[in-house]
Amino acid sequence: MSQRGNGGIIFVSSVGAYVGGPYNANYIASKAFLLNLGTALHVELKPKGVDVLVLSPGPTRTEMVDAVGVDFSKVPMNWMKAGTVAAAGLRALGHKSMLVPGGINKKMVTMMTRFMPRQMALSMFGSMMSKTMDPSLL
């Protein structure tokens, strides 16, 4: 892409990448890696004509959610449709380095990263995740 002078990459991260994720540490750590990798590549590749976006959705209805074996019905969440998230990412590619789609998700990330101590945000996220897990896994 850089040799051609154009192209685009969308990394799919997560709102959890901004805070951390008790009871889901490996998944959230991989999403935090993508957040940092993608924002760095955005700066490096922009002069070469390659657009890079880190898309960080909140709760999104996907096959993965059904396959992981946790019960998200125990926590009230505003689920987004996968197509809505994908469309938002495609619209933002070339215009932003990061996108958190959905008004509630943006407010949640802002609240947890700017207006509350990190430990409080971790506890809140951990409490939510622990309610979704099979107690024998905790």
N, CA, C and O atoms as CSV, one atom per row, in Angstrom:
chain,resi,resn,atom,element,x,y,z
A,1,MET,N,N,0.823,-1.189,0.000
A,1,MET,CA,C,0.000,0.000,0.000
A,1,MET,C,C,0.869,1.255,0.000
A,1,MET,O,O,0.588,2.205,-0.730
A,2,SER,N,N,1.921,1.260,0.816
A,2,SER,CA,C,2.762,2.455,0.867
A,2,SER,C,C,3.508,2.644,-0.461
A,2,SER,O,O,3.751,3.780,-0.868
A,3,GLN,N,N,3.875,1.551,-1.141
A,3,GLN,CA,C,4.533,1.675,-2.447
A,3,GLN,C,C,3.580,2.224,-3.493
A,3,GLN,O,O,3.992,2.976,-4.376
A,4,ARG,N,N,2.280,1.846,-3.399
A,4,ARG,CA,C,1.255,2.352,-4.319
A,4,ARG,C,C,0.901,3.794,-4.006
A,4,ARG,O,O,0.481,4.546,-4.885
A,5,GLY,N,N,1.074,4.179,-2.733
A,5,GLY,CA,C,0.725,5.531,-2.314
A,5,GLY,C,C,-0.718,5.684,-1.898
A,5,GLY,O,O,-1.200,6.807,-1.747
A,6,ASN,N,N,-1.431,4.564,-1.707
A,6,ASN,CA,C,-2.800,4.648,-1.196
A,6,ASN,C,C,-3.224,3.313,-0.604
A,6,ASN,O,O,-2.672,2.258,-0.917
A,7,GLY,N,N,-4.204,3.401,0.245
A,7,GLY,CA,C,-4.747,2.208,0.883
A,7,GLY,C,C,-5.303,2.558,2.249
A,7,GLY,O,O,-5.220,3.702,2.696
A,8,GLY,N,N,-5.861,1.575,2.895
A,8,GLY,CA,C,-6.432,1.799,4.215
A,8,GLY,C,C,-6.428,0.535,5.037
A,8,GLY,O,O,-6.584,-0.569,4.515
A,9,ILE,N,N,-6.248,0.712,6.328
A,9,ILE,CA,C,-6.251,-0.391,7.286
A,9,ILE,C,C,-7.174,-0.007,8.431
A,9,ILE,O,O,-7.085,1.099,8.963
A,10,ILE,N,N,-8.063,-0.923,8.809
A,10,ILE,CA,C,-8.892,-0.723,9.997
A,10,ILE,C,C,-8.545,-1.826,10.988
A,10,ILE,O,O,-8.716,-3.010,10.700
A,11,PHE,N,N,-8.054,-1.424,12.160
A,11,PHE,CA,C,-7.827,-2.354,13.261
A,11,PHE,C,C,-9.069,-2.333,14.134
A,11,PHE,O,O,-9.570,-1.260,14.470
A,12,VAL,N,N,-9.576,-3.508,14.508
A,12,VAL,CA,C,-10.752,-3.575,15.388
A,12,VAL,C,C,-10.268,-3.819,16.806
A,12,VAL,O,O,-9.786,-4.901,17.144
A,13,SER,N,N,-10.406,-2.800,17.617
A,13,SER,CA,C,-10.025,-2.850,19.023
A,13,SER,C,C,-11.294,-3.005,19.857
A,13,SER,O,O,-12.193,-3.754,19.474
A,14,SER,N,N,-11.380,-2.316,20.977
A,14,SER,CA,C,-12.523,-2.427,21.875
A,14,SER,C,C,-12.506,-1.238,22.833
A,14,SER,O,O,-11.448,-0.668,23.099
A,15,VAL,N,N,-13.671,-0.867,23.349
A,15,VAL,CA,C,-13.688,0.190,24.371
A,15,VAL,C,C,-12.894,-0.244,25.595
A,15,VAL,O,O,-12.341,0.595,26.306
A,16,GLY,N,N,-12.832,-1.553,25.848
A,16,GLY,CA,C,-12.055,-2.058,26.981
A,16,GLY,C,C,-10.573,-1.754,26.864
A,16,GLY,O,O,-9.873,-1.738,27.877
A,17,ALA,N,N,-10.076,-1.514,25.660
A,17,ALA,CA,C,-8.657,-1.214,25.457
A,17,ALA,C,C,-8.250,0.069,26.157
A,17,ALA,O,O,-7.075,0.252,26.477
A,18,TYR,N,N,-9.191,0.950,26.397
A,18,TYR,CA,C,-8.899,2.233,27.022
A,18,TYR,C,C,-8.768,2.130,28.533
A,18,TYR,O,O,-8.213,3.031,29.162
A,19,VAL,N,N,-9.269,1.048,29.133
A,19,VAL,CA,C,-9.327,0.944,30.594
A,19,VAL,C,C,-8.583,-0.271,31.122
A,19,VAL,O,O,-7.819,-0.150,32.079
A,20,GLY,N,N,-8.782,-1.409,30.539
A,20,GLY,CA,C,-8.286,-2.674,31.058
A,20,GLY,C,C,-9.485,-3.567,31.306
A,20,GLY,O,O,-10.617,-3.085,31.347
A,21,GLY,N,N,-9.256,-4.850,31.471
A,21,GLY,CA,C,-10.401,-5.741,31.565
A,21,GLY,C,C,-10.239,-6.911,32.499
A,21,GLY,O,O,-9.864,-8.001,32.066
A,22,PRO,N,N,-10.517,-6.708,33.791
A,22,PRO,CA,C,-10.516,-7.865,34.687
A,22,PRO,C,C,-11.487,-8.933,34.180
A,22,PRO,O,O,-12.551,-8.617,33.646
A,23,TYR,N,N,-11.109,-10.183,34.351
A,23,TYR,CA,C,-11.878,-11.360,33.920
A,23,TYR,C,C,-11.887,-11.535,32.409
A,23,TYR,O,O,-12.593,-12.395,31.883
A,24,ASN,N,N,-11.116,-10.732,31.724
A,24,ASN,CA,C,-11.022,-10.809,30.275
A,24,ASN,C,C,-9.668,-10.243,29.839
A,24,ASN,O,O,-9.554,-9.619,28.784
A,25,ALA,N,N,-8.644,-10.471,30.667
A,25,ALA,CA,C,-7.367,-9.774,30.531
A,25,ALA,C,C,-6.668,-10.009,29.190
A,25,ALA,O,O,-6.198,-9.052,28.575
A,26,ASN,N,N,-6.591,-11.253,28.726
A,26,ASN,CA,C,-5.882,-11.510,27.462
A,26,ASN,C,C,-6.558,-10.827,26.285
A,26,ASN,O,O,-5.889,-10.235,25.439
A,27,TYR,N,N,-7.876,-10.907,26.230
A,27,TYR,CA,C,-8.622,-10.271,25.139
A,27,TYR,C,C,-8.396,-8.759,25.158
A,27,TYR,O,O,-8.072,-8.157,24.135
A,28,ILE,N,N,-8.570,-8.158,26.329
A,28,ILE,CA,C,-8.436,-6.699,26.434
A,28,ILE,C,C,-6.996,-6.266,26.169
A,28,ILE,O,O,-6.773,-5.228,25.546
A,29,ALA,N,N,-6.019,-7.040,26.628
A,29,ALA,CA,C,-4.618,-6.693,26.357
A,29,ALA,C,C,-4.330,-6.702,24.857
A,29,ALA,O,O,-3.597,-5.847,24.359
A,30,SER,N,N,-4.902,-7.663,24.139
A,30,SER,CA,C,-4.693,-7.701,22.688
A,30,SER,C,C,-5.351,-6.492,22.018
A,30,SER,O,O,-4.834,-5.968,21.031
A,31,LYS,N,N,-6.482,-6.054,22.550
A,31,LYS,CA,C,-7.161,-4.886,21.986
A,31,LYS,C,C,-6.406,-3.598,22.315
A,31,LYS,O,O,-6.398,-2.669,21.508
A,32,ALA,N,N,-5.769,-3.529,23.491
A,32,ALA,CA,C,-4.935,-2.377,23.841
A,32,ALA,C,C,-3.708,-2.314,22.928
A,32,ALA,O,O,-3.282,-1.233,22.520
A,33,PHE,N,N,-3.147,-3.484,22.612
A,33,PHE,CA,C,-2.035,-3.536,21.663
A,33,PHE,C,C,-2.456,-2.958,20.318
A,33,PHE,O,O,-1.735,-2.147,19.736
A,34,LEU,N,N,-3.632,-3.374,19.817
A,34,LEU,CA,C,-4.108,-2.868,18.529
A,34,LEU,C,C,-4.337,-1.358,18.563
A,34,LEU,O,O,-4.056,-0.666,17.585
A,35,LEU,N,N,-4.844,-0.849,19.679
A,35,LEU,CA,C,-5.061,0.599,19.826
A,35,LEU,C,C,-3.737,1.343,19.672
A,35,LEU,O,O,-3.664,2.337,18.950
A,36,ASN,N,N,-2.704,0.872,20.338
A,36,ASN,CA,C,-1.407,1.538,20.273
A,36,ASN,C,C,-0.700,1.317,18.942
A,36,ASN,O,O,-0.095,2.244,18.404
A,37,LEU,N,N,-0.767,0.111,18.406
A,37,LEU,CA,C,-0.173,-0.168,17.102
A,37,LEU,C,C,-0.833,0.687,16.023
A,37,LEU,O,O,-0.153,1.324,15.219
A,38,GLY,N,N,-2.146,0.691,16.018
A,38,GLY,CA,C,-2.872,1.419,14.978
A,38,GLY,C,C,-2.654,2.914,15.011
A,38,GLY,O,O,-2.507,3.539,13.961
A,39,THR,N,N,-2.630,3.506,16.208
A,39,THR,CA,C,-2.429,4.958,16.282
A,39,THR,C,C,-1.007,5.329,15.862
A,39,THR,O,O,-0.792,6.382,15.263
A,40,ALA,N,N,-0.033,4.461,16.177
A,40,ALA,CA,C,1.344,4.719,15.734
A,40,ALA,C,C,1.452,4.596,14.214
A,40,ALA,O,O,2.068,5.437,13.560
A,41,LEU,N,N,0.850,3.546,13.659
A,41,LEU,CA,C,0.905,3.368,12.204
A,41,LEU,C,C,0.157,4.472,11.465
A,41,LEU,O,O,0.521,4.827,10.344
A,42,HIS,N,N,-0.884,5.013,12.087
A,42,HIS,CA,C,-1.602,6.142,11.478
A,42,HIS,C,C,-0.624,7.287,11.187
A,42,HIS,O,O,-0.641,7.873,10.105
A,43,VAL,N,N,0.221,7.590,12.165
A,43,VAL,CA,C,1.198,8.674,12.000
A,43,VAL,C,C,2.267,8.287,10.987
A,43,VAL,O,O,2.636,9.094,10.135
A,44,GLU,N,N,2.767,7.056,11.075
A,44,GLU,CA,C,3.854,6.624,10.192
A,44,GLU,C,C,3.429,6.514,8.729
A,44,GLU,O,O,4.193,6.870,7.832
A,45,LEU,N,N,2.218,6.024,8.489
A,45,LEU,CA,C,1.805,5.726,7.115
A,45,LEU,C,C,1.043,6.850,6.424
A,45,LEU,O,O,0.917,6.840,5.200
A,46,LYS,N,N,0.535,7.817,7.179
A,46,LYS,CA,C,-0.230,8.918,6.572
A,46,LYS,C,C,0.568,9.637,5.474
A,46,LYS,O,O,0.020,9.891,4.401
A,47,PRO,N,N,1.849,9.973,5.709
A,47,PRO,CA,C,2.607,10.644,4.634
A,47,PRO,C,C,2.796,9.780,3.380
A,47,PRO,O,O,3.112,10.295,2.308
A,48,LYS,N,N,2.601,8.477,3.520
A,48,LYS,CA,C,2.760,7.561,2.388
A,48,LYS,C,C,1.432,7.266,1.700
A,48,LYS,O,O,1.371,6.434,0.794
A,49,GLY,N,N,0.352,7.956,2.134
A,49,GLY,CA,C,-0.944,7.789,1.493
A,49,GLY,C,C,-1.788,6.647,2.026
A,49,GLY,O,O,-2.816,6.313,1.436
A,50,VAL,N,N,-1.373,6.040,3.137
A,50,VAL,CA,C,-2.117,4.919,3.711
A,50,VAL,C,C,-2.865,5.400,4.952
A,50,VAL,O,O,-2.263,5.910,5.897
A,51,ASP,N,N,-4.158,5.233,4.932
A,51,ASP,CA,C,-4.999,5.622,6.064
A,51,ASP,C,C,-5.106,4.463,7.043
A,51,ASP,O,O,-5.311,3.319,6.635
A,52,VAL,N,N,-4.969,4.753,8.331
A,52,VAL,CA,C,-5.098,3.745,9.378
A,52,VAL,C,C,-6.092,4.256,10.406
A,52,VAL,O,O,-6.003,5.395,10.863
A,53,LEU,N,N,-7.035,3.403,10.761
A,53,LEU,CA,C,-8.058,3.726,11.755
A,53,LEU,C,C,-8.110,2.620,12.792
A,53,LEU,O,O,-8.043,1.440,12.447
A,54,VAL,N,N,-8.227,2.988,14.055
A,54,VAL,CA,C,-8.500,2.018,15.117
A,54,VAL,C,C,-9.972,2.177,15.484
A,54,VAL,O,O,-10.386,3.217,15.997
A,55,LEU,N,N,-10.740,1.156,15.222
A,55,LEU,CA,C,-12.173,1.120,15.495
A,55,LEU,C,C,-12.361,0.399,16.833
A,55,LEU,O,O,-11.986,-0.766,16.971
A,56,SER,N,N,-12.935,1.083,17.804
A,56,SER,CA,C,-13.085,0.528,19.155
A,56,SER,C,C,-14.550,0.479,19.545
A,56,SER,O,O,-15.042,1.362,20.247
A,57,PRO,N,N,-15.252,-0.560,19.089
A,57,PRO,CA,C,-16.671,-0.650,19.427
A,57,PRO,C,C,-16.885,-1.117,20.862
A,57,PRO,O,O,-16.020,-1.740,21.480
A,58,GLY,N,N,-18.054,-0.796,21.356
A,58,GLY,CA,C,-18.526,-1.361,22.613
A,58,GLY,C,C,-19.273,-2.639,22.291
A,58,GLY,O,O,-18.952,-3.307,21.308
A,59,PRO,N,N,-20.258,-2.992,23.092
A,59,PRO,CA,C,-20.993,-4.246,22.867
A,59,PRO,C,C,-21.600,-4.299,21.454
A,59,PRO,O,O,-22.381,-3.432,21.065
A,60,THR,N,N,-21.224,-5.324,20.713
A,60,THR,CA,C,-21.664,-5.485,19.331
A,60,THR,C,C,-22.121,-6.926,19.119
A,60,THR,O,O,-21.427,-7.866,19.507
A,61,ARG,N,N,-23.271,-7.092,18.513
A,61,ARG,CA,C,-23.811,-8.430,18.233
A,61,ARG,C,C,-22.984,-9.084,17.131
A,61,ARG,O,O,-23.038,-8.674,15.971
A,62,THR,N,N,-22.222,-10.102,17.506
A,62,THR,CA,C,-21.434,-10.873,16.549
A,62,THR,C,C,-21.513,-12.350,16.924
A,62,THR,O,O,-21.992,-12.702,18.003
A,63,GLU,N,N,-21.044,-13.201,16.033
A,63,GLU,CA,C,-20.992,-14.634,16.328
A,63,GLU,C,C,-20.044,-14.922,17.486
A,63,GLU,O,O,-20.261,-15.870,18.241
A,64,MET,N,N,-18.986,-14.109,17.636
A,64,MET,CA,C,-18.040,-14.320,18.723
A,64,MET,C,C,-18.735,-14.204,20.083
A,64,MET,O,O,-18.464,-14.989,20.991
A,65,VAL,N,N,-19.618,-13.235,20.215
A,65,VAL,CA,C,-20.325,-13.038,21.483
A,65,VAL,C,C,-21.102,-14.295,21.846
A,65,VAL,O,O,-21.116,-14.705,23.006
A,66,ASP,N,N,-21.743,-14.903,20.869
A,66,ASP,CA,C,-22.505,-16.123,21.124
A,66,ASP,C,C,-21.600,-17.310,21.426
A,66,ASP,O,O,-22.003,-18.224,22.146
A,67,ALA,N,N,-20.378,-17.312,20.885
A,67,ALA,CA,C,-19.491,-18.469,21.011
A,67,ALA,C,C,-18.659,-18.488,22.291
A,67,ALA,O,O,-18.180,-19.549,22.690
A,68,VAL,N,N,-18.474,-17.328,22.949
A,68,VAL,CA,C,-17.551,-17.286,24.087
A,68,VAL,C,C,-18.127,-17.866,25.368
A,68,VAL,O,O,-17.376,-18.116,26.311
A,69,GLY,N,N,-19.422,-18.087,25.433
A,69,GLY,CA,C,-20.001,-18.764,26.585
A,69,GLY,C,C,-20.223,-17.910,27.809
A,69,GLY,O,O,-20.299,-18.433,28.920
A,70,VAL,N,N,-20.328,-16.609,27.630
A,70,VAL,CA,C,-20.688,-15.759,28.757
A,70,VAL,C,C,-22.092,-15.221,28.531
A,70,VAL,O,O,-22.547,-15.092,27.394
A,71,ASP,N,N,-22.761,-14.913,29.615
A,71,ASP,CA,C,-24.153,-14.476,29.540
A,71,ASP,C,C,-24.233,-12.966,29.719
A,71,ASP,O,O,-24.277,-12.464,30.842
A,72,PHE,N,N,-24.251,-12.252,28.605
A,72,PHE,CA,C,-24.293,-10.799,28.656
A,72,PHE,C,C,-25.685,-10.262,28.975
A,72,PHE,O,O,-25.853,-9.054,29.142
A,73,SER,N,N,-26.685,-11.137,29.062
A,73,SER,CA,C,-28.038,-10.666,29.399
A,73,SER,C,C,-28.126,-10.214,30.851
A,73,SER,O,O,-29.083,-9.538,31.228
A,74,LYS,N,N,-27.137,-10.576,31.675
A,74,LYS,CA,C,-27.145,-10.201,33.091
A,74,LYS,C,C,-26.710,-8.759,33.319
A,74,LYS,O,O,-26.838,-8.237,34.426
A,75,VAL,N,N,-26.203,-8.123,32.286
A,75,VAL,CA,C,-25.741,-6.743,32.384
A,75,VAL,C,C,-26.442,-5.938,31.301
A,75,VAL,O,O,-26.317,-6.258,30.119
A,76,PRO,N,N,-27.178,-4.898,31.682
A,76,PRO,CA,C,-27.856,-4.108,30.640
A,76,PRO,C,C,-26.834,-3.361,29.777
A,76,PRO,O,O,-26.035,-2.569,30.277
A,77,MET,N,N,-26.880,-3.630,28.485
A,77,MET,CA,C,-25.955,-2.990,27.550
A,77,MET,C,C,-26.714,-2.524,26.323
A,77,MET,O,O,-27.740,-3.091,25.947
A,78,ASN,N,N,-26.197,-1.504,25.725
A,78,ASN,CA,C,-26.749,-0.990,24.481
A,78,ASN,C,C,-25.981,-1.635,23.325
A,78,ASN,O,O,-24.935,-1.135,22.912
A,79,TRP,N,N,-26.506,-2.746,22.810
A,79,TRP,CA,C,-25.836,-3.502,21.757
A,79,TRP,C,C,-25.942,-2.800,20.413
A,79,TRP,O,O,-27.007,-2.308,20.040
A,80,MET,N,N,-24.828,-2.758,19.690
A,80,MET,CA,C,-24.835,-2.226,18.330
A,80,MET,C,C,-24.848,-3.394,17.349
A,80,MET,O,O,-24.421,-4.499,17.681
A,81,LYS,N,N,-25.331,-3.146,16.164
A,81,LYS,CA,C,-25.303,-4.147,15.101
A,81,LYS,C,C,-23.942,-4.079,14.418
A,81,LYS,O,O,-23.374,-3.002,14.242
A,82,ALA,N,N,-23.428,-5.250,14.035
A,82,ALA,CA,C,-22.111,-5.319,13.405
A,82,ALA,C,C,-22.045,-4.448,12.144
A,82,ALA,O,O,-21.034,-3.787,11.903
A,83,GLY,N,N,-23.104,-4.443,11.348
A,83,GLY,CA,C,-23.119,-3.627,10.133
A,83,GLY,C,C,-23.031,-2.143,10.420
A,83,GLY,O,O,-22.394,-1.400,9.674
A,84,THR,N,N,-23.661,-1.707,11.490
A,84,THR,CA,C,-23.611,-0.295,11.887
A,84,THR,C,C,-22.196,0.095,12.295
A,84,THR,O,O,-21.707,1.166,11.935
A,85,VAL,N,N,-21.541,-0.790,13.053
A,85,VAL,CA,C,-20.161,-0.542,13.487
A,85,VAL,C,C,-19.234,-0.499,12.277
A,85,VAL,O,O,-18.404,0.403,12.164
A,86,ALA,N,N,-19.369,-1.463,11.375
A,86,ALA,CA,C,-18.516,-1.513,10.183
A,86,ALA,C,C,-18.698,-0.276,9.309
A,86,ALA,O,O,-17.724,0.290,8.812
A,87,ALA,N,N,-19.946,0.139,9.125
A,87,ALA,CA,C,-20.217,1.326,8.303
A,87,ALA,C,C,-19.596,2.582,8.921
A,87,ALA,O,O,-19.052,3.425,8.209
A,88,ALA,N,N,-19.680,2.698,10.234
A,88,ALA,CA,C,-19.078,3.854,10.916
A,88,ALA,C,C,-17.567,3.860,10.708
A,88,ALA,O,O,-16.972,4.913,10.478
A,89,GLY,N,N,-16.944,2.675,10.790
A,89,GLY,CA,C,-15.509,2.587,10.572
A,89,GLY,C,C,-15.113,2.977,9.159
A,89,GLY,O,O,-14.137,3.702,8.964
A,90,LEU,N,N,-15.854,2.507,8.183
A,90,LEU,CA,C,-15.544,2.852,6.790
A,90,LEU,C,C,-15.707,4.350,6.531
A,90,LEU,O,O,-14.924,4.944,5.790
A,91,ARG,N,N,-16.737,4.963,7.149
A,91,ARG,CA,C,-16.920,6.416,6.988
A,91,ARG,C,C,-15.774,7.198,7.620
A,91,ARG,O,O,-15.377,8.239,7.098
A,92,ALA,N,N,-15.237,6.710,8.737
A,92,ALA,CA,C,-14.184,7.427,9.467
A,92,ALA,C,C,-12.792,7.218,8.871
A,92,ALA,O,O,-11.900,8.041,9.079
A,93,LEU,N,N,-12.600,6.122,8.133
A,93,LEU,CA,C,-11.289,5.831,7.553
A,93,LEU,C,C,-10.860,6.984,6.650
A,93,LEU,O,O,-11.597,7.398,5.754
A,94,GLY,N,N,-9.664,7.491,6.901
A,94,GLY,CA,C,-9.148,8.629,6.139
A,94,GLY,C,C,-9.430,9.962,6.792
A,94,GLY,O,O,-8.910,10.990,6.358
A,95,HIS,N,N,-10.255,9.959,7.839
A,95,HIS,CA,C,-10.610,11.207,8.510
A,95,HIS,C,C,-10.162,11.252,9.970
A,95,HIS,O,O,-9.992,12.332,10.536
A,96,LYS,N,N,-9.970,10.076,10.581
A,96,LYS,CA,C,-9.612,9.999,11.991
A,96,LYS,C,C,-8.591,8.890,12.192
A,96,LYS,O,O,-8.402,8.035,11.327
A,97,SER,N,N,-7.935,8.920,13.348
A,97,SER,CA,C,-7.035,7.818,13.699
A,97,SER,C,C,-7.737,6.813,14.607
A,97,SER,O,O,-7.371,5.639,14.635
A,98,MET,N,N,-8.752,7.274,15.354
A,98,MET,CA,C,-9.476,6.409,16.291
A,98,MET,C,C,-10.964,6.733,16.226
A,98,MET,O,O,-11.357,7.878,16.002
A,99,LEU,N,N,-11.782,5.704,16.425
A,99,LEU,CA,C,-13.228,5.904,16.467
A,99,LEU,C,C,-13.845,4.958,17.483
A,99,LEU,O,O,-13.600,3.752,17.458
A,100,VAL,N,N,-14.645,5.519,18.372
A,100,VAL,CA,C,-15.503,4.746,19.264
A,100,VAL,C,C,-16.919,4.998,18.762
A,100,VAL,O,O,-17.473,6.068,19.015
A,101,PRO,N,N,-17.522,4.034,18.054
A,101,PRO,CA,C,-18.858,4.274,17.502
A,101,PRO,C,C,-19.936,4.191,18.582
A,101,PRO,O,O,-19.832,3.411,19.529
A,102,GLY,N,N,-20.960,5.004,18.417
A,102,GLY,CA,C,-22.093,5.005,19.350
A,102,GLY,C,C,-21.924,6.046,20.436
A,102,GLY,O,O,-20.891,6.101,21.102
A,103,GLY,N,N,-22.942,6.871,20.612
A,103,GLY,CA,C,-22.896,7.954,21.596
A,103,GLY,C,C,-22.660,7.473,23.015
A,103,GLY,O,O,-21.861,8.061,23.743
A,104,ILE,N,N,-23.346,6.411,23.417
A,104,ILE,CA,C,-23.188,5.893,24.780
A,104,ILE,C,C,-21.769,5.363,24.975
A,104,ILE,O,O,-21.169,5.575,26.029
A,105,ASN,N,N,-21.237,4.686,23.983
A,105,ASN,CA,C,-19.874,4.154,24.084
A,105,ASN,C,C,-18.852,5.276,24.207
A,105,ASN,O,O,-17.925,5.181,25.011
A,106,LYS,N,N,-19.009,6.345,23.417
A,106,LYS,CA,C,-18.097,7.485,23.498
A,106,LYS,C,C,-18.144,8.105,24.885
A,106,LYS,O,O,-17.105,8.425,25.462
A,107,LYS,N,N,-19.349,8.273,25.421
A,107,LYS,CA,C,-19.486,8.853,26.764
A,107,LYS,C,C,-18.850,7.949,27.812
A,107,LYS,O,O,-18.213,8.437,28.746
A,108,MET,N,N,-19.017,6.625,27.668
A,108,MET,CA,C,-18.446,5.684,28.619
A,108,MET,C,C,-16.913,5.771,28.614
A,108,MET,O,O,-16.294,5.816,29.677
A,109,VAL,N,N,-16.304,5.794,27.431
A,109,VAL,CA,C,-14.854,5.883,27.344
A,109,VAL,C,C,-14.370,7.210,27.925
A,109,VAL,O,O,-13.393,7.239,28.673
A,110,THR,N,N,-15.035,8.288,27.591
A,110,THR,CA,C,-14.647,9.593,28.127
A,110,THR,C,C,-14.747,9.605,29.651
A,110,THR,O,O,-13.840,10.082,30.333
A,111,MET,N,N,-15.839,9.085,30.177
A,111,MET,CA,C,-16.032,9.057,31.626
A,111,MET,C,C,-14.946,8.227,32.297
A,111,MET,O,O,-14.360,8.657,33.291
A,112,MET,N,N,-14.672,7.039,31.761
A,112,MET,CA,C,-13.730,6.125,32.408
A,112,MET,C,C,-12.272,6.554,32.248
A,112,MET,O,O,-11.431,6.157,33.056
A,113,THR,N,N,-11.952,7.350,31.232
A,113,THR,CA,C,-10.557,7.739,31.018
A,113,THR,C,C,-10.235,9.151,31.478
A,113,THR,O,O,-9.068,9.481,31.694
A,114,ARG,N,N,-11.261,9.994,31.631
A,114,ARG,CA,C,-10.975,11.397,31.967
A,114,ARG,C,C,-11.582,11.874,33.278
A,114,ARG,O,O,-11.081,12.820,33.886
A,115,PHE,N,N,-12.651,11.232,33.716
A,115,PHE,CA,C,-13.373,11.772,34.863
A,115,PHE,C,C,-13.405,10.858,36.083
A,115,PHE,O,O,-14.026,11.203,37.088
A,116,MET,N,N,-12.754,9.706,36.018
A,116,MET,CA,C,-12.701,8.850,37.200
A,116,MET,C,C,-11.311,8.238,37.307
A,116,MET,O,O,-10.629,8.038,36.302
A,117,PRO,N,N,-10.904,7.945,38.526
A,117,PRO,CA,C,-9.593,7.302,38.693
A,117,PRO,C,C,-9.568,5.953,37.979
A,117,PRO,O,O,-10.589,5.273,37.879
A,118,ARG,N,N,-8.399,5.577,37.490
A,118,ARG,CA,C,-8.251,4.321,36.743
A,118,ARG,C,C,-8.724,3.122,37.558
A,118,ARG,O,O,-9.386,2.233,37.022
A,119,GLN,N,N,-8.391,3.089,38.850
A,119,GLN,CA,C,-8.798,1.951,39.678
A,119,GLN,C,C,-10.322,1.840,39.758
A,119,GLN,O,O,-10.860,0.733,39.782
A,120,MET,N,N,-11.010,2.960,39.799
A,120,MET,CA,C,-12.474,2.942,39.830
A,120,MET,C,C,-13.034,2.395,38.521
A,120,MET,O,O,-13.976,1.602,38.520
A,121,ALA,N,N,-12.442,2.828,37.406
A,121,ALA,CA,C,-12.890,2.337,36.101
A,121,ALA,C,C,-12.637,0.835,35.982
A,121,ALA,O,O,-13.486,0.106,35.469
A,122,LEU,N,N,-11.478,0.365,36.451
A,122,LEU,CA,C,-11.173,-1.065,36.426
A,122,LEU,C,C,-12.166,-1.853,37.273
A,122,LEU,O,O,-12.641,-2.913,36.865
A,123,SER,N,N,-12.472,-1.327,38.452
A,123,SER,CA,C,-13.431,-2.011,39.332
A,123,SER,C,C,-14.811,-2.081,38.688
A,123,SER,O,O,-15.483,-3.111,38.752
A,124,MET,N,N,-15.229,-0.982,38.068
A,124,MET,CA,C,-16.537,-0.946,37.413
A,124,MET,C,C,-16.596,-1.953,36.262
A,124,MET,O,O,-17.561,-2.708,36.139
A,125,PHE,N,N,-15.564,-1.958,35.428
A,125,PHE,CA,C,-15.509,-2.881,34.295
A,125,PHE,C,C,-15.445,-4.324,34.798
A,125,PHE,O,O,-16.115,-5.203,34.257
A,126,GLY,N,N,-14.636,-4.564,35.835
A,126,GLY,CA,C,-14.516,-5.904,36.407
A,126,GLY,C,C,-15.819,-6.396,37.004
A,126,GLY,O,O,-16.162,-7.570,36.864
A,127,SER,N,N,-16.546,-5.513,37.669
A,127,SER,CA,C,-17.839,-5.881,38.246
A,127,SER,C,C,-18.815,-6.293,37.152
A,127,SER,O,O,-19.532,-7.284,37.288
A,128,MET,N,N,-18.834,-5.529,36.074
A,128,MET,CA,C,-19.714,-5.848,34.955
A,128,MET,C,C,-19.348,-7.208,34.360
A,128,MET,O,O,-20.225,-8.037,34.119
A,129,MET,N,N,-18.054,-7.438,34.122
A,129,MET,CA,C,-17.627,-8.697,33.508
A,129,MET,C,C,-17.876,-9.889,34.427
A,129,MET,O,O,-18.243,-10.965,33.955
A,130,SER,N,N,-17.683,-9.712,35.727
A,130,SER,CA,C,-17.865,-10.836,36.650
A,130,SER,C,C,-19.319,-11.303,36.672
A,130,SER,O,O,-19.589,-12.476,36.932
A,131,LYS,N,N,-20.248,-10.402,36.404
A,131,LYS,CA,C,-21.671,-10.782,36.366
A,131,LYS,C,C,-22.011,-11.624,35.144
A,131,LYS,O,O,-23.006,-12.349,35.145
A,132,THR,N,N,-21.200,-11.532,34.117
A,132,THR,CA,C,-21.482,-12.256,32.876
A,132,THR,C,C,-20.851,-13.643,32.853
A,132,THR,O,O,-21.219,-14.481,32.029
A,133,MET,N,N,-19.914,-13.884,33.744
A,133,MET,CA,C,-19.119,-15.117,33.715
A,133,MET,C,C,-19.776,-16.234,34.516
A,133,MET,O,O,-20.517,-15.977,35.464
A,134,ASP,N,N,-19.504,-17.447,34.134
A,134,ASP,CA,C,-19.845,-18.625,34.922
A,134,ASP,C,C,-19.058,-18.545,36.221
A,134,ASP,O,O,-17.831,-18.459,36.168
A,135,PRO,N,N,-19.708,-18.570,37.399
A,135,PRO,CA,C,-18.982,-18.410,38.672
A,135,PRO,C,C,-17.830,-19.395,38.854
A,135,PRO,O,O,-16.865,-19.077,39.549
A,136,SER,N,N,-17.901,-20.570,38.254
A,136,SER,CA,C,-16.803,-21.540,38.395
A,136,SER,C,C,-15.543,-21.091,37.657
A,136,SER,O,O,-14.461,-21.627,37.897
A,137,LEU,N,N,-15.676,-20.115,36.764
A,137,LEU,CA,C,-14.523,-19.610,36.015
A,137,LEU,C,C,-13.814,-18.483,36.739
A,137,LEU,O,O,-12.699,-18.115,36.368
A,138,LEU,N,N,-14.444,-17.927,37.769
A,138,LEU,CA,C,-13.852,-16.782,38.478
A,138,LEU,C,C,-12.867,-17.234,39.519
A,138,LEU,O,O,-12.275,-16.405,40.210
